């Protein structure tokens, strides 16, 4: 479908499924912490849960839920017949299930899934991480592409498809908040993409962006990551 309401509903259903998936992971975390000394899962699997649970919740539940609401509401609020780029809208949704299938499948790899926390600080995510880091990076890339396309669509829709008389100062607050959010997403998603690409090359291709032995700086990772992280929140 290229209908904004259908795509909005797809986003919301996808978000709900991811919410349940992330919630199951949270249950593993809470069960393990139920009492001191209790050992339900092996420590490495616990670390995988504390990495993949927040990734699923942030990128799989919260962001698609708001993107779904934007798809549903923005065209109706500004008097537009649909989103400005309906085919891209369709595409930006349908790459998400593949991204999260990739992220979740990393848990079944030898050595386990990503186990370095959702902020994946170097050197935990570079020197000390499992091979599934590659799948994690590619999944983040696909999510980033999806959210950037969604943000571009929102901006083009709000700028170009307002009904006659719908001036900037008459826009509903929800539309304004999404316009600002969309600009922020376009500004910071490529920074995240750069950060995970540097993690990928540090781990698999011998670069040393975050390795002091090669002239890099692990604290630079934190600067780059949080340049993305706070506008994202």
ZILINMO-V326171 format. One record per run of one state. SS is the DSSP state (alpha for helix, beta for strand, coil for the rest). FROM is the first residue (numbers start at 1). LEN is the number of residues. If there is no record, write none. Layout:
SS | FROM | LEN
SS | FROM | LEN
This chain:
coil | 1 | 3
alpha | 4 | 29
coil | 33 | 10
alpha | 43 | 36
coil | 79 | 7
alpha | 86 | 23
coil | 109 | 24
alpha | 133 | 28
coil | 161 | 7
alpha | 168 | 3
coil | 171 | 2
alpha | 173 | 32
coil | 205 | 7
alpha | 212 | 3
coil | 215 | 3
alpha | 218 | 15
coil | 233 | 1
